[in-house]
Amino acid sequence: MKSATAFAPATVANVAVGFDILGFALESAGDIVTVTRSDQPSVFIREIINETGSDGVLDISREPAENTATVGLIKLREDLQLTFGFDVMLRKGIALGSGMGGSAASTVAALVAGNSLLDSPLSKKALFKYALIGEQAASGAVHPDNIAPCLFGGMILTLATEALRYVSLPFPQEILTVVVHPHLRVDTRKARTILKREVLLTDHVMQAANLGGFIAGCFRNDIELIKQSFHDHIIEPQRASLIPGFAHVKAAAIEQGAVGASVSGSGPSVFAWVTSPEAATQVRDAMLKAFRKHGSIEADSWISPINQQGAIIIK
């Protein structure tokens, strides 16, 4: 093949209890990247198209060494000593700074598309380290909680990144995710700089218990245990101030029957888990109403099952 197009899904990182190590993929939104083999031994960004629904030109560098969609491809070319290059067209379907894994989706889609053009394509597991390069370019830190579910699909607990170790977690099949993205932007770099470097022992113990309870609930298909464990004692309280009305939005979701709700990634998107389409509609409407009450904030929303495919070739 000379050209391939890949779709990479939006993701919810942290999932309240698993900062930097836990995330799952969505079905409802994502980035699309077309990669074409080129005779020029380089990586070139041909076009960037805004499909997020927002107006204006996206604030994304067209310099390949700075763009999350292409930095991984550059390293891939170097390591494999390819004699050909790649031309890249990026269609952004995830808003910048939305907390829905936009940088991960761009780099994963580009790598999956480019990899399919190789004479001997690599496994998705082998692509993982190149995807992390794109995430680092975006946020200044290597964290796999968006990359892993975006690439592999499902809900992923990443145990180590150097020599990749991860667990694909089961989850109750009735679970649906409601995601509400207020029309605000929170850059991941900024959201990480406000976090304290030290954690109280009592908070660590509570958070460890919640992570363990959440994972046990997933393996046991125990909705009630998941609900009891769906609480972030460390990161959410520090980032709540970045999202106007967050406490009321979360409370509205819980009042309407959500299993749990928290910040999606570094925000400003907020997500909730529900167990039926009817509950999903009620929770979404309540969350949107709560955002509108705080500065008349407009927002987009999605209702989605967990995407179990991850990034795929679509053309």
C-alpha positions as CSV (number, residue, x, y, z in Angstrom):
1,M,0.0,0.0,0.0
2,K,1.0,3.6,-0.7
3,S,-1.5,5.2,1.7
4,A,-3.5,4.3,4.7
5,T,-6.0,6.0,7.0
6,A,-6.4,5.2,10.7
7,F,-8.9,6.1,13.4
8,A,-7.8,6.4,17.0
9,P,-10.4,6.9,19.7
10,A,-10.8,9.5,22.4
11,T,-10.0,8.2,25.9
12,V,-10.8,8.9,29.5
13,A,-7.6,8.8,31.6
14,N,-7.1,8.3,35.3
15,V,-10.7,7.0,35.8
16,A,-10.8,8.8,39.2
17,V,-8.8,6.2,41.0
18,G,-5.8,5.4,38.7
19,F,-3.8,8.6,38.1
20,D,-1.4,8.1,35.2
21,I,-1.9,4.3,35.0
22,L,-5.6,3.7,34.2
23,G,-7.7,4.6,31.2
24,F,-10.4,3.4,28.8
25,A,-11.3,4.1,25.2
26,L,-14.5,5.7,23.9
27,E,-16.4,4.9,20.7
28,S,-17.9,8.3,20.1
29,A,-15.0,10.6,19.1
30,G,-11.5,10.4,17.8
31,D,-8.8,11.6,15.4
32,I,-8.3,10.4,11.9
33,V,-4.8,10.4,10.2
34,T,-3.9,9.6,6.7
35,V,-0.3,8.6,6.0
36,T,1.2,8.3,2.5
37,R,4.6,6.8,1.6
38,S,6.9,9.3,0.1
39,D,10.1,9.0,-1.9
40,Q,11.5,11.8,0.3
41,P,13.3,10.3,3.4
42,S,11.5,12.6,5.9
43,V,8.1,13.1,7.6
44,F,6.0,16.0,6.3
45,I,2.7,17.4,7.5
46,R,0.6,17.8,4.4
47,E,-2.6,19.2,6.0
48,I,-4.4,19.7,9.4
49,I,-8.2,19.8,9.3
50,N,-10.3,21.0,12.2
51,E,-13.3,18.6,12.7
52,T,-13.9,19.4,16.3
53,G,-16.8,21.7,15.7
54,S,-15.0,24.7,17.0
55,D,-14.3,27.7,14.8
56,G,-10.9,28.9,13.7
57,V,-7.5,27.4,12.9
58,L,-6.2,24.8,15.4
59,D,-3.3,25.9,17.5
60,I,-1.1,23.0,16.3
61,S,2.5,23.2,15.1
62,R,3.0,22.2,11.5
63,E,6.7,21.4,12.3
64,P,6.9,17.6,12.3
65,A,9.4,17.5,15.2
66,E,6.9,19.4,17.4
67,N,3.6,17.8,16.3
68,T,2.3,14.9,18.4
69,A,1.1,13.2,15.3
70,T,4.5,13.0,13.7
71,V,7.2,12.9,16.4
72,G,6.6,9.1,16.9
73,L,6.8,8.5,13.1
74,I,10.1,10.4,13.0
75,K,11.6,8.1,15.6
76,L,10.1,5.0,14.0
77,R,11.8,6.0,10.7
78,E,15.1,6.5,12.4
79,D,15.0,3.2,14.3
80,L,14.0,1.1,11.3
81,Q,16.3,3.0,9.0
82,L,13.6,3.4,6.4
83,T,14.6,4.6,2.9
84,F,11.2,6.2,2.4
85,G,9.3,8.9,4.3
86,F,5.7,9.8,5.2
87,D,3.3,12.5,4.3
88,V,0.7,13.1,7.0
89,M,-2.8,14.5,6.9
90,L,-4.4,15.0,10.3
91,R,-8.1,15.3,10.9
92,K,-8.7,16.5,14.5
93,G,-11.9,15.2,15.9
94,I,-10.9,15.8,19.6
95,A,-10.7,19.4,20.8
96,L,-7.4,20.6,22.1
97,G,-7.0,20.6,25.9
98,S,-10.3,18.8,26.3
99,G,-9.1,16.0,28.6
100,M,-10.2,13.4,26.1
101,G,-6.8,12.2,25.0
102,G,-6.4,14.3,21.8
103,S,-2.6,14.1,21.7
104,A,-2.6,10.4,22.3
105,A,-5.2,9.9,19.5
106,S,-3.2,11.9,17.0
107,T,0.1,10.1,17.6
108,V,-1.5,6.6,17.8
109,A,-3.6,7.1,14.6
110,A,-0.5,8.3,12.7
111,L,1.6,5.4,13.9
112,V,-1.0,2.8,13.1
113,A,-1.5,4.2,9.6
114,G,2.2,4.5,9.0
115,N,3.0,1.1,10.4
116,S,0.5,-0.5,8.0
117,L,2.6,0.8,5.1
118,L,5.8,-1.0,6.3
119,D,7.0,-4.1,4.4
120,S,7.1,-5.8,7.8
121,P,4.6,-4.0,10.1
122,L,5.3,-4.0,13.9
123,S,2.9,-5.2,16.5
124,K,0.8,-2.7,18.4
125,K,2.8,-3.5,21.5
126,A,6.0,-2.5,19.6
127,L,4.3,0.7,18.6
128,F,3.6,1.7,22.2
129,K,7.1,3.2,22.9
130,Y,6.8,5.4,19.8
131,A,3.3,6.6,20.9
132,L,4.7,7.6,24.3
133,I,7.1,10.0,22.5
134,G,4.0,11.9,21.1
135,E,2.4,12.1,24.5
136,Q,5.6,13.4,26.0
137,A,5.8,16.1,23.3
138,A,2.3,17.2,24.3
139,S,2.4,17.2,28.0
140,G,6.1,17.1,29.0
141,A,5.6,13.8,30.8
142,V,5.6,10.1,29.8
143,H,2.2,8.8,31.0
144,P,0.4,5.8,29.4
145,D,-3.1,6.2,30.7
146,N,-4.4,7.7,27.3
147,I,-1.9,5.9,25.0
148,A,-2.6,2.4,26.1
149,P,-6.4,2.3,25.8
150,C,-6.2,4.4,22.6
151,L,-3.9,1.8,21.0
152,F,-5.2,-1.4,22.4
153,G,-8.8,-0.6,23.2
154,G,-10.8,-1.5,26.3
155,M,-9.8,-0.4,29.8
156,I,-6.1,-0.7,30.5
157,L,-4.1,-0.7,33.7
158,T,-0.5,0.0,32.8
159,L,2.0,-1.4,35.3
160,A,5.3,-0.4,33.5
161,T,6.3,1.5,30.4
162,E,10.0,0.7,29.9
163,A,9.4,-3.0,29.4
164,L,5.7,-2.7,28.7
165,R,3.4,-4.5,31.2
166,Y,-0.3,-3.9,31.2
167,V,-3.6,-5.6,32.1
168,S,-6.7,-5.3,30.1
169,L,-9.4,-5.1,32.7
170,P,-12.9,-6.5,32.4
171,F,-15.9,-4.3,33.2
172,P,-19.6,-4.8,33.6
173,Q,-21.1,-5.0,30.1
174,E,-24.0,-2.6,30.9
175,I,-21.6,0.2,31.6
176,L,-22.0,3.3,29.5
177,T,-19.9,6.5,29.7
178,V,-21.3,10.0,29.7
179,V,-18.7,12.6,28.8
180,V,-19.4,16.3,28.9
181,H,-16.8,18.7,27.4
182,P,-17.4,22.4,28.4
183,H,-16.0,24.8,25.8
184,L,-12.9,25.5,27.8
185,R,-9.3,24.5,27.3
186,V,-7.0,23.0,30.0
187,D,-3.5,22.2,28.8
188,T,-2.1,19.0,30.3
189,R,1.2,20.7,31.1
190,K,-0.6,23.3,33.2
191,A,-2.8,20.8,34.9
192,R,0.3,18.8,35.9
193,T,2.2,21.7,37.3
194,I,-0.5,22.5,39.9
195,L,-0.2,19.0,41.5
196,K,1.5,18.7,44.8
197,R,4.7,16.5,44.7
198,E,3.9,14.9,48.1
199,V,0.9,13.0,49.2
200,L,-0.4,12.5,52.8
201,L,-0.1,8.9,54.0
202,T,-3.8,8.8,54.9
203,D,-4.8,10.0,51.3
204,H,-2.5,7.4,49.8
205,V,-4.1,4.6,51.8
206,M,-7.6,5.7,50.9
207,Q,-6.7,6.0,47.2
208,A,-4.9,2.6,47.2
209,A,-8.0,1.1,48.8
210,N,-10.3,2.7,46.1
211,L,-8.1,1.5,43.2
212,G,-8.0,-2.0,44.6
213,G,-11.8,-1.9,45.2
214,F,-12.5,-0.6,41.8
215,I,-10.4,-3.2,40.0
216,A,-11.9,-6.0,42.2
217,G,-15.4,-4.7,41.4
218,C,-14.5,-4.9,37.7
219,F,-13.3,-8.5,37.9
220,R,-16.3,-9.5,40.1
221,N,-18.8,-7.6,37.9
222,D,-19.8,-5.9,41.2
223,I,-21.4,-2.5,40.4
224,E,-21.9,-1.7,44.0
225,L,-18.2,-2.3,44.9
226,I,-17.2,-0.1,41.9
227,K,-19.6,2.6,43.1
228,Q,-18.2,2.5,46.7
229,S,-14.6,2.8,45.3
230,F,-15.2,5.5,42.7
231,H,-13.6,8.3,44.6
232,D,-10.4,10.3,44.0
233,H,-8.9,11.7,47.2
234,I,-5.7,13.1,45.6
235,I,-5.9,14.5,42.1
236,E,-9.5,15.5,41.6
237,P,-9.5,18.0,44.6
238,Q,-6.5,19.7,43.2
239,R,-7.8,20.0,39.6
240,A,-11.5,20.9,40.5
241,S,-10.7,24.6,40.5
242,L,-9.7,24.4,36.8
243,I,-13.4,23.5,35.9
244,P,-16.0,26.1,36.8
245,G,-18.9,24.4,38.5
246,F,-17.2,21.0,38.7
247,A,-18.7,20.1,42.1
248,H,-22.2,20.9,41.0
249,V,-21.7,19.0,37.7
250,K,-20.5,15.9,39.5
251,A,-23.2,16.1,42.1
252,A,-25.8,16.4,39.4
253,A,-24.5,13.2,37.8
254,I,-24.6,11.3,41.1
255,E,-28.1,12.6,41.9
256,Q,-29.3,11.2,38.6
257,G,-28.0,7.7,39.4
258,A,-24.4,7.7,38.1
259,V,-22.2,4.9,39.4
260,G,-19.5,7.5,39.7
261,A,-18.2,10.7,38.1
262,S,-14.9,12.5,38.0
263,V,-12.5,14.6,35.8
264,S,-11.7,13.1,32.5
265,G,-7.9,13.2,32.2
266,S,-6.7,16.6,33.2
267,G,-10.1,18.2,32.3
268,P,-12.1,20.2,31.7
269,S,-14.2,17.3,30.4
270,V,-16.2,15.5,33.1
271,F,-17.2,11.8,32.8
272,A,-19.7,9.6,34.5
273,W,-20.4,5.9,34.5
274,V,-24.0,4.7,34.2
275,T,-25.7,1.3,33.8
276,S,-28.5,2.0,31.2
277,P,-29.3,4.2,28.2
278,E,-32.1,5.8,30.2
279,A,-29.8,6.8,33.0
280,A,-27.2,8.0,30.5
281,T,-29.7,10.5,29.1
282,Q,-30.8,11.7,32.5
283,V,-27.2,12.1,33.7
284,R,-26.0,13.9,30.5
285,D,-28.9,16.4,30.7
286,A,-28.3,17.1,34.4
287,M,-24.6,17.6,33.8
288,L,-25.2,20.0,30.9
289,K,-27.7,21.9,32.9
290,A,-25.3,22.2,35.8
291,F,-22.6,23.6,33.5
292,R,-25.0,26.2,32.0
293,K,-25.8,27.4,35.5
294,H,-22.1,28.4,35.9
295,G,-21.4,31.2,33.6
296,S,-23.7,29.8,30.9
297,I,-20.9,27.5,29.7
298,E,-21.7,25.7,26.5
299,A,-20.7,22.1,26.2
300,D,-20.6,19.1,23.9
301,S,-21.6,15.6,25.2
302,W,-21.3,12.0,24.3
303,I,-22.8,8.7,25.5
304,S,-20.6,5.8,24.7
305,P,-19.8,2.2,25.5
306,I,-16.2,1.3,26.1
307,N,-14.4,0.9,22.8
308,Q,-12.7,-2.5,22.8
309,Q,-10.9,-2.2,19.4
310,G,-8.7,0.8,19.9
311,A,-7.0,2.3,16.9
312,I,-7.9,0.7,13.6
313,I,-7.2,1.1,9.9
314,I,-10.4,2.4,8.2
315,K,-9.1,2.9,4.7
